Amino acid sequence: MSLVDKLPGMADADLNNLHANAVRLKEAGSAQQRASAAAVLPAIEAELSARKAAKQERLAQNRRARSSKKQAAAAAEAESAAG
């Protein structure tokens, strides 16, 4: 199993650490390290982007759910006050 295949199963902290190391090696490593880092960086960055987008979507869904609950509670309160 290659490193790229392991990316989806990595914890966020581990993935961020791997990204930082790959960026560092791409800029200051040996020729082989620079080549290896350049090869995996696109996959690491794609995984980070996908996780960020998924997190933003979860947060948006939670905001919508909370807003719906607040609106329902306000409508129920208005009905009980009017009734």
C-alpha positions as CSV (number, residue, x, y, z in Angstrom):
1,M,0.0,0.0,0.0
2,S,1.5,3.3,-1.0
3,L,1.5,6.5,1.0
4,V,-1.1,8.0,-1.3
5,D,-3.4,5.1,-0.6
6,K,-3.1,5.7,3.1
7,L,-4.1,9.4,3.0
8,P,-7.9,9.0,3.4
9,G,-7.4,6.9,6.6
10,M,-5.0,9.3,8.2
11,A,-6.0,11.5,11.2
12,D,-6.1,15.3,10.4
13,A,-3.1,16.1,12.6
14,D,-1.1,13.4,10.9
15,L,-2.1,14.6,7.4
16,N,-1.2,18.2,8.3
17,N,2.2,17.0,9.7
18,L,2.9,15.0,6.5
19,H,2.0,18.1,4.4
20,A,4.4,20.3,6.4
21,N,7.1,17.7,6.1
22,A,6.6,17.3,2.3
23,V,6.6,21.1,1.8
24,R,9.8,21.3,3.8
25,L,11.5,18.5,1.9
26,K,10.4,19.8,-1.5
27,E,12.2,23.1,-0.7
28,A,15.2,21.9,1.3
29,G,15.7,18.2,0.9
30,S,18.0,16.1,-1.2
31,A,17.2,15.6,-4.9
32,Q,15.5,12.3,-4.1
33,Q,13.5,13.9,-1.2
34,R,12.5,16.8,-3.4
35,A,11.3,14.4,-6.1
36,S,9.4,12.3,-3.6
37,A,7.8,15.3,-2.0
38,A,6.8,16.8,-5.3
39,A,5.2,13.5,-6.2
40,V,3.0,13.2,-3.1
41,L,2.2,16.9,-2.5
42,P,-0.7,17.1,-5.0
43,A,-2.4,14.1,-3.4
44,I,-1.9,15.4,0.1
45,E,-3.3,18.8,-0.9
46,A,-6.3,17.2,-2.6
47,E,-7.1,15.3,0.5
48,L,-6.7,18.4,2.7
49,S,-9.0,20.3,0.3
50,A,-11.6,17.5,0.3
51,R,-11.6,17.4,4.1
52,K,-11.9,21.2,4.4
53,A,-14.9,21.1,2.0
54,A,-16.6,18.3,3.9
55,K,-16.1,20.1,7.2
56,Q,-17.6,23.3,5.8
57,E,-20.6,21.4,4.5
58,R,-21.1,19.7,7.9
59,L,-20.9,23.1,9.6
60,A,-23.4,24.6,7.1
61,Q,-25.8,21.7,7.7
62,N,-25.6,22.2,11.4
63,R,-26.3,25.9,11.1
64,R,-29.3,25.2,8.9
65,A,-30.6,22.6,11.4
66,R,-30.2,25.0,14.3
67,S,-31.9,27.8,12.4
68,S,-34.8,25.5,11.6
69,K,-35.2,24.5,15.2
70,K,-35.1,28.2,16.3
71,Q,-37.8,29.1,13.7
72,A,-40.0,26.2,14.8
73,A,-39.6,27.1,18.4
74,A,-40.5,30.8,17.6
75,A,-43.5,29.7,15.6
76,A,-44.7,27.5,18.4
77,E,-44.2,30.2,20.9
78,A,-46.1,32.7,18.7
79,E,-49.0,30.2,18.4
80,S,-49.2,29.6,22.1
81,A,-49.1,33.4,22.8
82,A,-51.9,34.0,20.2
83,G,-54.0,31.2,21.3
